[in-house]
């Protein structure tokens, strides 16, 4: 699973080549918030309806934004592969980061934020698991969208995760369906 909060357990040595498309949640644990590098955690400054909720349909590879019973938007996503599936269940948004910084679990090198970082332009954490955090994030690997390709997190086009970030707030319900 990908996450901006996991520990570097899978690195075999300090010369491991970084492959941001196959990182595990354990490998990413040191990204947020333990970096000590400023990232912005924001509840949105605009008022958002309390009826906003997200429904991630794994079988469709889509996340839907609802206001009450009305679908307001939907976005294609990449989900966890069979060996590292995106967990199903009911969750809430509990982390929101603009321009997340990524720290290599192998080298400790800090990579600057941006559209080409492993986490893209936004991070929206919603599931705290024993082995780390699962969330929505941008990706430079747009060819993975629509596939079961991640290590558990939900990859989105950068422009879509920026839009989604503006539609949710801390505490927004997230339902992940098979």
Secondary structure as GFF3:
##gff-version 3
##sequence-region A 1 178
A	DSSP	beta_strand	40	41	.	.	.	ID=ss1
A	DSSP	beta_strand	52	57	.	.	.	ID=ss2
A	DSSP	three_ten_helix	58	60	.	.	.	ID=ss3
A	DSSP	beta_strand	62	67	.	.	.	ID=ss4
A	DSSP	beta_strand	70	76	.	.	.	ID=ss5
A	DSSP	beta_strand	79	80	.	.	.	ID=ss6
A	DSSP	three_ten_helix	82	84	.	.	.	ID=ss7
A	DSSP	beta_strand	89	92	.	.	.	ID=ss8
A	DSSP	beta_strand	95	98	.	.	.	ID=ss9
A	DSSP	beta_strand	102	103	.	.	.	ID=ss10
A	DSSP	beta_strand	110	111	.	.	.	ID=ss11
A	DSSP	beta_strand	122	129	.	.	.	ID=ss12
A	DSSP	beta_strand	132	138	.	.	.	ID=ss13
A	DSSP	three_ten_helix	142	144	.	.	.	ID=ss14
A	DSSP	beta_strand	148	150	.	.	.	ID=ss15
A	DSSP	beta_strand	154	156	.	.	.	ID=ss16
A	DSSP	alpha_helix	158	167	.	.	.	ID=ss17
A	DSSP	beta_strand	173	177	.	.	.	ID=ss18
###
